[in-house]
């Protein structure tokens, strides 16, 4: 290779490549000379050997031109040189050089024609380029001439025209921008006019236009201003939405909803609406209560405004409590009515939008609208419960913020009525049972009622201790329904409906019952009805001076004057004609009775016997029932207190007129086990015995004593020891029969109380009626027995009987004097009974009890007198029978009571005088109603003369065996 290069370097002739060096980077190569080529060709040609020689050349020789072969070969020399080896190696290198040179020479010769041809093309190309350069120079010169002569003038016109068009467009854009700049004025006007949809539509159009001109720098500021304006519109829209919470206006709400629809924020609007309703409830109640608190405080102190609502409620005074509660409920009603009307608007709006619209785009909008409507519907339905819960909590805080225990009854009833009406609103609003309100009003009611009832029991004790037991003059047709306190029962309404509601519905009974939201949809307020419908009505239950008329009164006394000398007729004055049964008397007596009967008795036949205290108790029962009627949750507490009123009245009547230690000794069974159990229960559960000094050593818990009342004391004005008045018989009759009348009224109320009572507590009511109310009439026996025991002198009769000689030997035809004395006592008793009946009507059951007691005591006195006999013959026993028959014959003329009580008691004892020894033993076993003394007398007196001592001892032992269990 080096040889070839040296050959080419020695060539003195310049090649075409050197003349074209500036046009082409073709490498200058020297072509071997002809001698070199010939020398190369003369060498023997063996291609294969030649190729093998070339292949034996080291690869490093083919690497690059910078390779230093001399240095390479010198470095390969061994340290010790061998001439022969060097020469052999040199020959090898020469052969390799010769092979390479020959290969290169062959290749050059092979490519030379193509090389020459290419050089010629390059030369031609150079010539053409020089020509092109000349042409371009000429063209530039000519274009310069054309530019100066034609192009500048013509294209200048076109450029000006184009500029003019651009400026025209710019002017139009500037005018639009100017209009956009002035839009805020129009938007403000539209907002003042509350045209929210128009304002939003305009603002959105402006934003769209602004986006078209956003390439102007001034528009970016305008765009942000429009965005601020839109946000301002949303704020004002939110304020407008909040206004619908208190006063719903259809057109206003329609505008607001349309505006939110344009904004695409229907669901957001609904969320905001519920938030505003919650806020409206809080603000409304706070402002109402704050107004009353500041009004009552009477100063401009602003400390109340910083208080929490719950604390503020505690500052309401008793005088302003009801007006504030009413205004509170009115304001809350307005909020709930607005919510109700909002729901109505959406329901109607949904119906209008429910019709399908053709078109794909409309269908897409419709789908989105359906989603919005579904969301709004669910939100509104869920909001009902939330709104009502907020209302309940606010009213609950108000209710519990004041201690109502000192309220007047009528005021408390008003509170219950208002809350009851509010609960009815809640039921119609969202179907709620208002558990929160019921619980709060129940707490207040139980607290109030305990204090109220305690005060009423003390008041009842005061009434009873000052009661003179005079007849309260009421009309013959008196009925508890005529009293104010029982008016609510005549309205025939369910307890859950408030009186005002009933007043509204009863005014138009023909039309179907409307809900409160239907009645007051456009105007009015259900809580405004209170004052209009609580007008007092006059009661007409009292008779004039105790009589139906002055003429009747006059005729009564005239008739009494004319009949004063007719004792046979006086004894009929006390007979109650209410039953309508005609006594089995002779025709003459029937005629006399029909002609001579007192007008006083005719007048007062059906007039109830009651006192002012009785009337007061009945009124209290009515008030209690009215409270229970409005508020069912405390029904059991109220009925329990009602039962205590009756219990205390019954216990007072028993304590005043019926308590006597001789009951047991009488053996008449005057107090039944049921009545005794009832009296013991009342004494243990209701009567505070420590207050009267009894059982001083026993100290019950303070809480138990708090529920009890001291035992009442009879008024000193009531005299029960005067024989002339039959030991206060008039007062006893009034007291006892007023209790019976009270029991009858309780019986008539049982069905109504039963409907009020919770199912779990109904056994208490049934037990109260079966064990307490039904025992009222049983008090007649012990109370009238005291009169019967004192009205006739039974001791005198025993003394007279002791003076009679019974061991006579002949049959007597004349009865003994003691019989006439006893009958005279009965006639005197009958006359006194007639005197009493002038002042107080004595009902037939009372007269029957009195006569039964007197006759029973008289008959037992007769037996006791016969049992005192020391000696008696058969003729004496016949005289006993004669005396008793005479007594019965005369007695039957004095009384209509049939059969004569204890008639067999006397007759059986008299007949026992005739018994044999064996019969007497059986008689003793079968007749335990007789005392040991009476039976012993039969053995000693009757059988003593004709039985031996042993037999007598046997019979007396049998009597003793009978008496031992009693002891």
C-alpha positions, 0 to 999 in steps of 0.5 A, spaced: 500 500 500 505 504 501 508 503 495 502 505 491 502 511 495 509 513 493 508 511 486 502 516 486 506 521 490 511 521 484 507 522 479 508 529 476 501 530 472 495 533 475 489 530 475 482 533 474 480 531 481 485 537 483 482 542 478 475 540 481 477 540 489 472 546 490 466 542 487 467 535 490 471 532 496 473 526 491 480 523 494 486 524 489 489 518 488 495 516 483 494 512 478 500 507 477 504 508 471 504 503 465 511 500 467 509 499 474 503 496 471 507 492 466 511 489 472 505 487 476 502 483 470 509 480 469 509 476 475 506 469 475 498 469 476 495 464 481 489 467 484 488 462 489 496 463 492 495 470 491 489 470 495 492 466 500 498 471 501 493 477 502 489 473 507 496 471 511 497 479 512 495 481 519 489 485 520 492 491 523 495 493 516 488 494 514 486 498 520 487 505 518 492 510 515 495 512 521 498 506 522 506 506 523 508 499 520 515 500 521 514 501 528 510 495 528 515 491 525 521 493 529 517 492 535 516 485 533 523 483 533 526 479 538 531 481 543 536 476 539 536 478 532 537 472 527 539 474 520 537 468 516 530 469 520 530 476 518 531 475 511 526 470 511 521 474 514 523 480 510 521 476 504 515 474 506 513 481 507 515 483 500 511 477 497 505 480 501 506 487 498 507 484 491 500 481 492 497 487 495 500 491 489 498 487 484 490 486 487 490 494 487 493 495 480 487 490 478 482 494 481 484 500 478 484 498 471 478 495 472 474 501 475 478 506 470 472 507 465 467 509 470 472 513 473 473 517 467 466 518 465 464 520 472 469 526 471 466 528 465 459 529 468 462 533 474 465 538 469 459 538 465 455 540 472 460 545 473 459 549 467 451 548 468 452 551 475 456 557 472 450 558 467 445 558 472 448 563 476 448 568 471 441 567 470 439 568 477 443 575 477 439 577 471 433 575 474 434 579 480 436 585 477 429 584 473 425 583 479 428 589 482 425 593 476 418 590 477 418 591 484 419 598 483 414 599 478 408 595 479 408 591 486 409 596 491 403 600 489 398 594 487 400 590 494 399 596 498 392 597 496 390 590 498 394 591 505 390 597 506 384 594 505 385 588 509 387 592 515 380 596 514 377 589 515 381 588 521 379 594 524 372 594 522 372 587 526 375 590 532 370 596 532 365 591 533 368 587 538 370 593 542 362 595 542 361 588 544 366 589 550 363 596 551 356 593 552 359 587 556 362 593 561 355 596 562 352 589 563 353 590 571 348 596 571 343 592 568 344 586 572 343 590 578 337 593 576 334 586 575 336 583 582 333 589 585 326 587 581 328 580 583 328 577 576 333 572 578 332 568 572 333 574 567 339 576 571 342 569 571 341 568 563 344 575 562 350 573 566 351 567 563 350 570 556 355 575 558 360 570 560 359 566 553 361 572 549 367 574 554 370 567 552 369 569 545 373 575 546 378 572 551 384 574 547 383 581 549 387 583 555 381 587 558 376 581 557 380 577 562 378 582 568 371 583 565 371 575 566 373 575 573 368 581 574 362 577 571 364 571 575 364 575 581 357 578 579 354 571 578 357 569 585 353 575 588 347 573 584 347 566 587 348 570 594 342 574 593 338 568 590 340 564 597 337 570 601 331 570 597 330 562 598 331 563 605 325 568 605 320 563 603 321 559 609 317 564 613 312 566 608 311 562 602 310 566 595 308 561 589 311 566 584 317 568 588 319 561 589 318 559 582 323 565 580 328 562 585 327 555 583 328 557 575 334 561 577 337 555 580 335 550 574 339 555 570 345 555 574 344 547 574 344 547 582 337 544 583 340 539 588 344 544 592 338 549 592 334 543 596 340 542 601 340 550 602 333 550 603 333 545 608 339 549 612 334 555 611 328 552 614 333 549 620 335 556 621 328 559 620 326 555 626 332 557 631 331 564 629 324 565 630 323 562 636 329 565 639 326 572 637 319 570 640 322 568 646 327 574 646 321 579 645 317 577 651 323 576 656 326 583 654 319 586 655 318 583 662 325 585 664 323 592 662 330 595 661 334 595 655 339 590 657 342 586 651 345 580 656 339 576 653 341 577 646 347 573 648 344 567 651 343 561 649 335 559 647 335 554 652 337 559 658 333 564 655 326 560 656 328 560 663 327 567 664 319 567 661 315 570 667 308 566 669 304 572 666 307 572 659 308 564 659 301 563 655 302 569 650 309 567 649 307 559 648 301 561 643 306 566 639 311 561 639 307 556 636 304 561 631 311 562 628 312 555 628 306 554 624 308 559 619 314 555 618 311 548 617 306 551 613 311 554 608 314 547 608 308 544 607 306 549 601 313 548 598 312 540 598 305 542 594 309 546 589 314 541 587 308 536 587 305 540 582 311 542 578 313 534 578 306 533 575 307 538 569 314 536 568 312 529 568 310 529 560 315 526 555 319 531 550 321 528 543 328 529 541 335 526 544 337 532 547 331 533 550 331 526 553 338 527 556 335 533 559 329 529 561 333 524 565 337 529 568 331 532 570 328 526 573 334 525 577 333 532 580 326 531 581 327 524 585 333 527 589 328 533 591 322 529 593 327 524 597 330 530 600 323 534 602 320 527 605 326 526 609 326 533 611 319 533 614 321 529 620 327 533 621 323 540 621 318 537 626 324 534 630 327 541 631 320 544 632 319 539 638 326 540 641 325 548 641 318 547 644 320 542 649 326 547 651 320 552 652 316 547 656 321 545 661 324 552 662 319 554 666 316 550 673 309 550 672 307 547 678 304 554 681 300 555 675 292 556 675 288 550 673 285 554 667 292 556 665 295 549 665 289 547 661 290 552 656 298 550 655 295 543 654 290 545 649 296 549 645 301 543 646 295 538 644 294 542 638 301 542 636 302 535 636 296 534 632 299 539 627 305 534 627 301 528 626 298 531 620 305 534 618 309 528 618 305 522 621 309 523 628 306 521 634 311 527 637 314 523 643 319 528 645 313 533 646 309 528 649 315 526 654 316 533 656 309 535 657 308 529 661 314 531 665 311 538 667 304 535 667 306 530 672 309 535 676 304 540 676 299 535 677 302 532 684 302 539 686 295 541 684 292 535 687 296 536 693 293 543 694 286 540 692 286 535 697 288 540 702 283 544 700 278 538 700 280 537 707 278 544 709 272 544 705 270 538 709 272 541 716 268 547 715 262 543 711 256 544 715 252 538 711 247 543 709 243 541 703 246 544 696 240 547 692 240 544 685 235 543 680 231 536 680 234 535 673 241 536 675 246 533 671 254 533 671 254 534 664 251 541 666 257 543 669 263 547 665 268 542 667 264 536 663 262 540 657 268 537 653 265 530 654 259 533 650 263 535 644 264 527 642 271 528 640 277 523 641 282 526 646 287 527 641 283 533 638 284 539 641 277 543 643 279 549 638 279 544 633 273 541 635 269 547 635 272 548 628 269 542 625 263 542 629 261 549 626 260 545 619 258 538 620 256 537 613 263 538 610 268 532 611 273 533 616 279 537 613 286 537 616 289 544 619 293 545 613 287 545 608 283 549 613 289 554 614 293 554 607 291 561 605 290 565 611 289 564 619 292 560 624 290 554 628 293 557 634 289 563 634 282 559 636 284 559 643 281 566 645 275 565 641 273 558 643 274 559 651 268 563 652 265 562 659 257 559 659 253 560 664 251 554 669 244 553 671 244 548 676 242 551 682 234 552 684 232 558 687 232 558 695 233 550 694 226 550 691 224 550 684 220 557 685 217 562 690 210 559 689 212 552 690 216 554 697 210 558 699 205 552 697 209 548 701 209 551 708 201 552 707 201 545 706 205 543 712 201 548 716 194 545 714 197 538 715 201 539 722 195 536 726 195 529 722 201 525 725 198 519 720 200 523 714 207 526 717 210 519 717 209 519 709 213 525 708 220 522 708 218 516 703 221 517 697 217 516 691 222 515 686 221 508 685 214 509 683 212 503 687 205 503 691 205 501 698 200 495 700 195 499 704 188 500 705 184 504 700 183 509 705 190 510 706 192 511 699 186 516 698 189 520 704 196 519 701 194 522 694 191 528 697 195 530 703 202 528 700 206 534 701 208 539 695 215 539 698 216 532 697 213 532 690 218 538 688 224 535 691 223 527 689 228 527 684 233 533 686 239 530 688 242 530 695 249 533 695 253 539 699 257 544 696 263 540 698 260 534 693 259 539 688 266 541 689 269 534 688 265 533 682 268 539 679 275 537 681 273 530 677 271 534 671 277 538 671 282 532 672 278 528 667 279 534 662 286 534 663 287 527 662 283 527 656 288 532 653 294 528 655 293 521 655 300 519 657 298 521 665 291 518 665 293 513 670 296 518 675 290 522 674 285 517 675 289 515 681 288 522 684 281 522 682 280 515 686 284 519 692 278 524 692 273 519 692 277 515 698 278 521 702 271 524 701 268 517 703 273 516 709 271 523 711 264 521 711 265 515 715 270 518 720 264 524 721 258 520 722 260 512 722 265 511 726 263 507 733 266 502 738 259 499 739 259 496 732 262 489 734 258 488 740 252 489 736 253 483 732 249 486 727 255 486 721 254 493 720 261 494 716 262 488 711 269 485 710 269 489 703 268 496 707 272 494 712 278 493 707 277 499 703 277 503 710 283 500 712 286 501 705 285 508 705 287 510 712 294 506 710 295 509 703 292 516 704 291 518 711 297 522 715 296 519 722 302 522 725 299 529 723 293 528 728 298 525 734 296 518 733 301 513 732 306 518 734 312 513 735 311 511 728 315 515 723 314 514 716 318 516 710 318 523 708 316 522 701 310 517 703 308 522 708 308 528 703 303 524 699 298 523 705 293 528 708 291 529 715 285 526 717 279 531 717 275 533 723 268 535 723 266 542 724 264 544 731 257 547 728 255 540 726 251 537 733 250 530 733 248 529 740 241 533 740 235 528 740 231 533 737 234 533 731 235 525 731 242 526 733 244 530 727 240 525 722 239 531 717 246 532 716 248 524 716 243 524 711 246 529 707 253 527 708 251 519 706 247 520 700 251 526 697 257 520 698 252 515 694 250 521 689 258 522 688 258 514 687 253 514 682 256 519 678 263 515 678 259 509 676 256 514 670 263 516 668 266 509 668 266 507 661 269 514 659 275 513 664 276 506 662 277 508 655 282 513 657 286 508 662 292 504 659 291 497 658 296 495 663 293 499 668 285 497 667 285 492 673 286 498 678 280 502 675 276 495 675 278 494 683 277 501 685 270 501 682 268 494 685 272 495 692 271 502 693 265 506 689 260 500 690 261 500 698 259 507 698 252 505 699 254 500 705 256 506 709 248 507 710 248 501 715 253 504 720 252 511 720 244 510 721 245 505 726 248 510 731 241 514 730 237 508 731 241 506 737 240 513 740 233 514 737 229 509 742 230 508 749 231 501 749 234 501 756 227 503 759 224 498 755 229 492 759 227 495 765 219 495 764 220 488 761 224 486 768 218 488 772 213 484 768 211 477 772 212 471 767 210 465 772 202 467 771 198 461 771 192 464 767 192 466 760 192 473 759 188 477 754 191 484 755 198 485 753 203 488 757 205 496 758 212 496 755 209 494 748 205 501 748 211 504 751 215 501 745 210 503 740 210 510 743 217 511 742 216 508 735 211 513 734 215 519 736 221 517 732 216 517 726 214 524 728 221 526 728 223 523 722 217 527 719 220 533 722 227 532 719 224 530 712 221 537 712 228 540 711 232 534 707 228 529 703 229 522 706 230 517 700 226 510 701 233 506 702 235 511 708 228 510 711 228 503 710 235 502 713 233 507 719 227 503 720 230 496 719 235 498 724 230 501 729 226 494 729 232 490 729 234 493 735 227 493 738 227 485 737 233 484 740 232 488 746 225 484 746 229 477 746 234 480 751 228 482 756 226 475 755 232 472 756 233 476 763 226 472 766 228 468 772 221 464 772 216 463 767 210 459 766 207 456 759 202 462 760 207 467 761 210 464 754 203 465 751 203 472 754 210 474 751 207 471 744 201 476 745 206 482 747 210 481 740 204 480 736 201 486 739 208 490 737 208 487 730 201 489 728 202 496 731 208 497 728 206 495 721 201 501 721 207 505 722 212 503 716 212 500 709 218 495 711 216 488 709 218 483 712 219 486 719 226 485 720 228 479 725 221 477 726 223 470 726 229 472 731 224 473 736 219 468 735 224 463 734 226 464 741 219 465 744 217 458 741 224 455 744 221 455 751 216 449 749 222 445 747 224 438 750 231 436 752 233 433 746 230 438 741 234 444 746 240 441 744 239 441 737 236 448 738 243 450 741 247 447 735 243 450 730 242 457 733 248 461 734 245 468 733 243 468 740 248 470 745 250 465 751 246 468 756 240 468 752 241 460 750 243 459 758 236 462 760 232 457 755 236 451 759 235 454 766 228 457 766 224 453 761 227 446 762 230 447 769 223 445 772 223 438 769 230 436 767 235 433 772 242 437 774 246 433 770 242 434 763 242 441 765 250 441 766 250 437 759 246 443 755 250 448 759 257 445 757 254 445 749 253 452 750 260 453 752 263 449 747 259 454 742 261 460 745 269 458 746 271 459 739 268 466 739 273 468 745 
